[in-house]
Amino acid sequence: MKDKVCIVTGANAGIGLETARELAQQGATVVMVCRNQERGSNAKAEIEKSTGSSTVHLLIADLSSQKQIRELAASFLSAFDRLDVLVNNAGVFMPKHQLTEDGYEATFAINHLAYFLLTHLLLDVLKSTPHSRIVNVSSNAHQSAKIKFDALEKVGSYNGYVAYGQS
């Protein structure tokens, strides 16, 4: 992975943290995308310490906000001219119905729409980077779900587990 540039969303915990750590260990330039500055900075410092890497970067974005996703993509593109691997990992489970600032049901917005928009905004640099890859991380919750778009809008019938599976 030496000389490869990788983005990992949700990189301060869980699968995202371990993915970012392993990519850094293998010599990649890792761009961690985290929602929280403090947790992101702590995770970045831990990865740098455990791997000895000096090519770990941190970008802050709340992926529930399409504005912040657009700013994230612009920040990345102003700093890098290639993207070898995009790991769309960030995800949430919302037990109660919430809307994003853009008016979308939050679970669907973060777990699905955010991946789509970020990938779309980075598609040109991905296409121009030879052998680039996109990895979308998900759970197997979709196996018991059928997408019901109208259910995303019904606050009274909202079920966090159903919304998570649909997302």
ABEGO torsion letter per residue (X at the ends): XBGBBBBBBGAABEAAAAAAAAAAAAGBBBBBBBABAAAAAAAAAAAAAAAGBAABBBBBBBAABAAAAAAAAAAAAAABABBABBBBABBBBBABBBBBAAGBBAAAAAAAAAAAAAAAAAAAAAAABBGBBBBBBBBAAAAABBBBAAAAABAAABBAAAAAAAX
